[in-house]
């Protein structure tokens, strides 16, 4: 990140989220992938943990009834459920660090 030299650094505000463990369950919703969205509406990258390996991704596939464990910042405010290109639902979330957050519709 590069800062503008003209910017007043006294006004600079850094926001750092805490990582949260998250699992998404399909429930009654019909969707095949999901991203997480911030309060500002931007899609957040998160870490997907599968069979001891991890990858940073923008959205995850949902091939089963329950996702693999994800590590998501507590700055995430919505879980977006997608089926192909179509948005199925947006679910408000409030992730809690230190717990396994199980999300479902």
LINPENOR-V799053 format. One line per field, one symbol per residue. psi: psi as a letter, one per 20 degrees, with the letter a starting at -180 (. if undefined). burial: I if it has 16 or more other C-alpha atoms within 10 Angstrom, else O. A space follows every 10 residues. Layout:
BEGIN
psi->???
burial->???
END
This chain:
BEGIN
psi->ppqphiqoih ippppprqqq ppppqgciqn qirprqqrhi iqpqqrppop ljqqqprhqq qmiahprrpq opqjipiqpp pqocippgqp ppqnqoqiro oopr.
burial->OOOOOOOOOO OOOOOOOOII IIIIIIOOOO IIIIIIIOOO OOIIIIIIOO OOOOOOOOII OIOOOOIIII IIIIIIIIII IIIOOOOIII OOIOIOIOOO IOIOO
END
